[in-house]
Amino acid sequence: MAQKDGAEEAKPNFFMRIGLFIKQVIDEIRKVVTPTGKELVGWSVAVFIFVLLLMVFVTVMDFGLGKLAFLIFG
């Protein structure tokens, strides 16, 4: 924090900080770009495929570790 001649800068009061926060949130929301329909479909398909691959991976691991536990412990 920068100091001038050894004096500390006053911290804004609670309501000023809330107002600044809301202003910054609005400024950031204005920067958001809505995807096109083609982009939305493409990303949705990518997420769906990724989730399916993870489901297959977890299912194989569960089945394999279950069989391994059964072999070890009978």
C-alpha positions in Angstrom: 0.0 0.0 0.0 1.5 3.4 -1.0 2.0 5.9 1.8 2.4 9.7 1.4 4.6 11.4 4.0 4.2 8.6 6.5 0.4 9.0 6.7 -1.8 6.0 6.0 -4.6 6.2 3.4 -8.1 5.9 4.9 -9.9 2.7 4.1 -13.3 3.3 2.4 -16.3 2.6 4.6 -18.3 -0.6 4.4 -21.0 0.8 2.1 -18.4 2.4 -0.3 -16.7 -1.0 -0.6 -20.0 -2.7 -1.4 -20.7 -0.1 -4.0 -17.2 -0.6 -5.5 -17.7 -4.4 -5.5 -21.0 -4.1 -7.3 -19.6 -1.7 -9.9 -16.7 -4.1 -10.6 -19.1 -7.0 -10.9 -21.2 -5.1 -13.5 -18.0 -4.1 -15.4 -16.9 -7.8 -15.6 -20.4 -9.0 -16.6 -20.3 -6.6 -19.6 -17.1 -8.3 -20.8 -18.9 -11.7 -21.0 -19.4 -12.9 -24.6 -22.3 -15.2 -25.3 -21.3 -18.2 -27.4 -22.8 -18.8 -30.8 -25.2 -21.8 -31.3 -22.5 -23.7 -33.1 -20.0 -23.1 -30.3 -22.5 -24.1 -27.7 -23.3 -27.4 -29.4 -19.6 -28.1 -29.9 -18.7 -27.6 -26.3 -21.8 -29.5 -25.1 -20.8 -32.5 -27.2 -17.2 -32.3 -25.9 -18.4 -32.2 -22.3 -20.8 -35.1 -22.9 -18.0 -37.3 -24.5 -15.6 -36.4 -21.7 -18.2 -37.4 -19.1 -18.9 -40.7 -20.9 -15.1 -41.5 -21.0 -14.8 -40.8 -17.3 -17.8 -43.0 -16.6 -16.3 -45.9 -18.6 -12.9 -45.4 -16.8 -14.5 -45.4 -13.3 -16.7 -48.4 -14.2 -13.6 -50.4 -15.5 -11.6 -49.5 -12.4 -14.5 -50.4 -10.1 -15.0 -53.8 -11.8 -11.3 -54.6 -12.0 -10.6 -53.6 -8.4 -13.7 -55.6 -7.3 -12.4 -58.7 -9.1 -8.9 -58.2 -7.6 -10.3 -57.8 -4.1 -12.4 -61.0 -4.6 -9.3 -62.9 -5.8 -7.2 -61.7 -2.8 -9.8 -62.1 -0.1 -11.9 -64.9 -1.6 
